[in-house]
Amino acid sequence: MVTVPFTISRMSSCGGVRQFGFCPQFQKFPHSKRPWLLQLKQQRWRNGNPPLISKHVSDFKFAPKAAAAASSSPAPADYSEQLLGVKPGPDSQKIAGVDQEELEDPSPLGDPDSCFCEFKGVKIHHKLCDPESFDADLSKDANNTQISENTKRVGLGLPIILFHGFGASLFSWNRVMKSLARVTGSKVLAFDRPAFGLTSRVDPSNYSPPASEDTKPLNPYSVMFSVLASLFFMDFLAADKAILMGHSAGSLVAVDTYFEAPERVAAMVLVAPAIFAPLTPQNLPKDDQRDRNNQKPEQSESINRQNPIIAIFSTLSKFAKYIVQSIMQIFRSMGDMINSLYKKALSTFLRSAIGVLLVRWIIDKFGTAAVRNAWYDSNQVTDDVLQGYVKPLRVKGWDRALVEYTVAMLTDNSSQSKPSLAKRLSEISCPVLIVTGDSDRLVPPWNSQRLSKIIPGSRLEVIKNCGHLPQEEKAEEFVSIVEKFLRRAFGASEEQQYLQAVT
């Protein structure tokens, strides 16, 4: 039996309207007190229609025609389609065009050349290009990117490890991996960092590395975990040293790997590095700084001896400075506490159902648009490129993994116990190449220029008519720039030296 809401109204003696809704709300009234019902029945009988209401309201039943009409009426979804012009369907369960009702484990989604290995309980997806695995006369890479015939192997024998950026995967290196393997004459490895690509998504609350490891468990979504993974892949390739190449946020992993084990990094290539370059004054030579520091106290002491008023003022100034420093320290402590509480509150919100829905909404609304915006010429962004970027959205738990990655970045306190970023960057001693596009809308070129001034001896290359993805948008020019940099960084004698060190 189908129940249909309806409303019966009548004018009361005072002119008001009395309404009745569903059947349970009816009250039994004698027919003598409601002649309007009798009139309604008689009118329907005269028109050839059976009455809708029986003798008593409590015995209300559908007439056959009404029941037939109800049974043949459209479903609520059909009404929404008719009235709103919106047809509900599978699109309502899609994020960036990917059906969220058919999520899978990462392994079945891999390509024929995909590899998986386990590191600290996380199954990491990676790809490896060996120059010996393809013909020497190959003139095109996997994505039909033309390679110059004059390209020759540098022959360093040093492997290259590639780090992708935020929201990307090793797919962003597909156009240059084989070309880089050829020009370096060594293996090139790219892997998906946790929370991205086809690397397994783990729950940090239930995560525990193998019991054989005595180190303190790391958050698998932290930068340090990716740093240790890069060192693991160096061992996997049986290499004492490697060239690290990071794109965007992956540049931070490359730099932190250098800080963790500088003796294992032969050179770094930072592509559109998402590393904020601190504002620092032009550094003076150490001897000049020492002379100036020594001159200032002597000059001030001589002036103080000549004028006692200045001496008193200097003493008061030092006392006031001490008080100000003490007050600032108190405020700093309060600021750290407030910052800690803020981070905890934000982490709790992000891990909530609303936070996960927010992440899904952002990816759905701005995911593919961000990919197009990363290119100088968005017309070059093909469906294959978009599919490569949205493919990880088919992995189970991708949304919560992105939340955990964001939380890990917010709650990372390791940098507080380290020297300032400017100081650490100024201590880099290996060869560094910085590549950026002149039309990068995500990480502006001026940041790369400023970064090149902080890192000693670094080389900056700006590719014209290029956006945030030089290795994809200008693959041939990018490989040529890297090849020239490696030739400058490692001469013939150094080449032999590195070959001996590796072998």
N, C-alpha and C positions, 0 to 999 in steps of 0.2 A: 504494500500500500504506500502510495506517495503522499507526503504531506506538503501542502503548498501554503505559504503565508498569504493571508488576505485581510482586508479591512472592511468592516461594515460600519457605517456611521448613521446616526439618526439625530434629528433635532430634538433637543430636550424642551421641556415646557418653558424654560427660561431663555430659550434661544441658543443655548450652547450646543456643541457637538459632542456626542458620546461615541467613542471608537472602541472597536473590539479587534484583537489581533489574531492569535492562534486559537485553535479549538479549546485548549484548557482554560483559556481566559473567558469563555462564554459562560453565561449564567442562564438558568432555565427561567423563562418567563411564560406565563399563560398567553395563549393566542389573543385573548381579549385585550391584553395590554400592549400588543404589538400588531395592530392591523396592517401595518406597512409590509410585514412579512407575507400575510395572506394576499395582499395586492400583488406582491412580487411573484408569488406562485401562480396566481390566476393569469397574470400577464404572460408568463412563460408558457403556460398551458395553451393559451390562445395562439401563441406564435409557433406552437408545435414543438416546443422544447420542454423536456422534463424538468422538474424543479431541482435546484441545487441544494436546497435545505429541506430536511425532513420535518416531521411534526415537532420534534424537540431539537434544540441546537446541539444537545449532547449526543444525538443520534446522527450527526452530520455525516453524509457520505457523498462520494463523488458520483456523478452521473456517468453513464458509459462513455458519452462523448467527451466529457471532461477528462476522464481517465485516459482515454485514447490520446487526447491532445497532450496530456502530461507525459505519457510514455514516448511520444514522438517529438517532444520538445528538445532543442539543442542542449548540450552539456554546457556548464559554466565556461569552459575553455572556448567553446564555439561562440558564446555570447561575447567574450572578450575580443575574439577575432572580428566579429561583426561590428561591434560598437566602437572598438578602439583601433581597428585596423592592424592589430598585432597578432601574429600567429605564433603561439607558444610551441616550442619544439626543442630539438637538441641544442640549438644555439644558446638557450638559456643556461646550459651546463658547460659552456665553452669559455676558455680563457685564452685570449689572443688567437682564437680559431682552433684551439686544441681541445678535444672532447675530454672533460674531466671525469667522466664516468667509466673510462677505459684506460686507467693508469696502469703502468707496468713496472716491473723491476728493471733496473738499468741494463743488465747484461743482454737481454734479447734485443735491445734497441741499438746495439753496437754495430759498427760498420765491419766489413770483411777484414780490415786491417786493425781493428780495435783490439787492445790487450787490457787485461785486468790483473792486478796484483794486490795483495793485502799488505797494508802497512798500519801497524798499531790498531788492528781491528777494523780498519776502514778499507773497503775494496775500491782501489783507485783506478780509474779509466785513463789509459794513456796510449799514445801512438809513437812508434819509433821508425825513423827513416835512416836506412843505412845506404851510403853511396854505392856499395857493392851489390845492392839488391836490384838496381836498375841499370840499363845500358848507358854507356858513357856518351853516346851520341844522341841522348834524349834531348829534344829541343823544347819540350813543353812539360809543365808540371801537371799535377793531378787535376787542376782547374783550368787547363789550357792557357796559362799565363806564359806569354812568349819570353824566352830567356836569350840573352845576347849570345851569339856564337863565339865572341871573344872572351866569354867568361872562362876562367881557368881556376883550377883548384888552388886554394891557398896552401893546403897540405899541412895544416897545423897538427892534425890528429887530436885536437881537443873537442870533446863533445859540446853541444849546445843544448841547454835546457830552457824551455820556453814557458812563460807564465802569462796566462790570459788575464783580462780585466774583469771588473764587476759586471755581472749579468751576461757574461760571455762563456766560452768554453774553448777547448783546443781547436774547435772548428774555425776560430778566427785566425789560426796559423796555417790552415790547409793550403793556401795559395803559395806559400813560400817554403814549406818544410823541405821538400825534395830539392829545391834550388839551393837552400842554405846547406843542405848535406853535401851537395856537389861542390860548392865553392869552398867549403871548409875541409872537404875530404874526410869528414868524420860523421859520427852519428848525431842525429837531431831528435830530441825527445820532448814531447809536449804532454802535459797531464792536466786533467780536470781537478781543480781545487775543490775541497769539500764544500757542498751547497750548490755546486755548478756542474754543468755537463752531465755525464753519466756515472760519476763517482757516487758511491752509495750514500744515502742519507741516513744518518744515525741519530738517535735520540740522546743528547748529552746527559740527561738525567739517568739513563740506563746504560750509558757508555762505559765500558771498562776494557782497557787494552789487555792483551794476553798476559796471563799470570807470570810468565817467565821474565817479563820486563820489570826492573826494579825502579824505574823512574816514575816520578809523580805523573798521573794521567793528565794530559793536556786536553783542553777543549778542542775537538776536531775541527771546529769552525774558526779557530784563532789563526792569526798570521804565523805564529810560531810553529803551529802544526805543519803548515805548508813549507816553512823554512826547513824543518827537519825532514819533510818528505823530499825536498830537493837534494839534501845531503844523502838521503837514502838512495835516490836515483843515481847519484854520482857513484856510489858504491855498486849499484846494480850494473852500471856501465863499466865498472872496473877502472875508473878514472880518478887520478889524484886531484886533477883540476878540471874545471869546466868554464865555458863562457855562458853567462846568464843573460837572458833576454826577456824583459818584462814589458808588457803593454798596459798602460793606464794604471789601475790599482795593482796590477801584477808587478809593476816596477818597485813597489814598496816591498814585496816579497823578495825580489832580487837584491835590493839594498840591504834588507835585514839578514838575508843569507850571507852577504859579505860581512856584515858586522858580527855574525855568529861564528863564521869560519873564514876569515880573510885569506888564509893561506891556501884555500881550495878554490878561489875564484880567480881565473886568469884575466877576465875582462867582463865588462857589463855593457849591454845595449839597452837603453831606456827609451821606449817608444811612447810618445805622448804621455809622459810620466805624470800620474796623479799624485805627486808629492809636492805639497805646498812649500815653495821656496821661501824661507824666512828672510825678512828684510834685515840686512846686516851692513854696517859701514865697510868701506874698502879697508881690508886688513893691511896694516903697516908691517914692514919687516920686523922680525923679532928684536933685532939690535936697536932699531929706532924706537920701538915701544919701550924697551928696557931703559934707554937713555932718557926718554921723556918721563918715565915713571920715577927715575932717580932724580931728575932735575926739579920736579914739582915740590917734593918735600923740602929740598934745600932752599929753594927760592922762598917758600912760605915761612920757613923758620927764620931766615934772615930778616924778612919784613916784620915778623912778630917781635923780634928783639928790638927793632927800631921804634916801634909804636906800641906801647902797653895797652892802649884802647883796643887796637886790632887784636891783640893777644887775648883780652877778656872776651871780645866778641867771638873769636875763634873757639874758645873754650865753651861758651854758651851754645854755639852752633853745633859743636860735636855732641853736647849733651842733648840738645833738641833732636839731632839726627838719631841718636840712640833711642829716644822715646818714640819717635816716628817709626823706626824700624821695629820696635817692640809691638806697637799698635798694629802695624801692617802684618806682622807675623800672626797676631791674634785673628785678624780679619782673614788671613790666608787659611788658617785652620778652620775657621767657620765656613769659609768658601768651600774647602775640601769636603767638609761634612755635608753641606747643602748639595754640593755636586754629587756626592755619593748617594744621598737620598733621592735626588732627581734621577740618577741613573737606575736605581732600583725600581722606582715608580714607573719609569719609562719601559724598563725591561718587563715588568709585570704586565703592563698594558699591551706591549707588543706580543707577548706570549698568550694573551687572552684570545678568545674567539673573534672579538672585534678586530684585534690587531692582525690576525691571519686574514680575515676578510678584507681588511684595508690593503694588505700586501697583494692579494689576488686582484683587487680592483685596480690598483696602480699598474700592475703588470698587464692587465687586460686593456686598460685605457691608453697606456703610454709605452708599452713594451716595443711593439713594432715601429711606432713613431720615433722612439729614441734611436733605433737602428738606422732609420732613414736620415734622421738628423745628424748622425755621426759621420755621414758621407758628405763630401763637398757637392757631388752630383748625385742626388737621390734617385735619378733615373737609372743609375747603374745597379741599384738594389733590386735584384731579381727575386722571383719566388723561391728559388733554391737557397739564396742567402737568408731570406726570412725564415724558411723552414729549418735551416741550420741553427738559427738562434732560438726558435721556439720549440725545437725538439726536446730539450730537457724538461719542458712543461708536461711531458708525458710520463715522467718518472714519479713513482709514488712518494709522497711526502715532500715534494719540491717546495711547497709554500712554507711549511714549518721550518724547513732547512734554511730558507732565506731569512726567516725571522731570527733563527738562532745565529746566523752569520752576522746580522745587524746587531744583535745583542752582544755578541763577542767583540765586535768593533767598539761598541759604546763602553763596555766594561773593561777594556784592556788597560790595565794600570802599569804594564811593564815599562813603559817609556818614562814614568815618573821617577824611577830610580836610576835612569840613565842620563848622561850629559845631553845638552840641548841638541836638537836636530841639526842646527847649523854647524855646531862643533863637530858632530859625528860625520856629517857630509864633507866637511873640510879635511877630514883625516883619511878619506878614501885615496888609496895610492895606486890602484890598478887602472888600466886604460878604460875610459868611459866614453861611450858615444850616446848622444841624445838626439833623437829624431822626432820631428813634429811636423804637422801640416800647417800651412800658413792660414788656413780657414777652419781650424779646429774650434768648434763651438762649445765643446764640453770642457776641455782643458786648454785655455788660451795659450797661444804661442809665447806670450811674454813670460809666462811662468817657467817654460823650458829655458828661455834665455837667462832668466834670473838664476835658475838652477845650475846652468852651465858656468856661471861666474862663481858659484860657491864651491863646486867640486873641482879640485885642482887638476889642471891638464885635460879637462874634459873637452870633447869636440861636439859642436852643435851643427846639425844639418836640418834645414827647413825645406820641405818639399812644397812646391807651388801647386795651387789648385788642388789641395788635398785637405781632407777633414781629419777626424779623430782616428781613422784606421788606415794609416799609410801602408801597412803590410797587406791590406786587402785592396784598397783603392788604387795604389801605385806600387803593385807588387814587384815589377821588374826594376823600377828605380830604387825601391827599398833594398832589394838584394844587392844591387850594384853599390849602394852607399855602404852597406855592411861589409861587402867584400873589400872595398878600398880601405875602410877603417882597419880591418884585420891585417891587411898588408902593411899599413903604416905602423900598426902597433907591434907586429911581430915580423922582424926582418929575417933574412936568410939564416944568419947565425943563431938568432933567437929561435927560429923555427926548429933547427936541429936540436937546440937545447931542450925545447919543450917536447919534441918527439922522444928524446932520451928519457925525459922525466916521466912521460906517460908509459913508455915501454919498460 
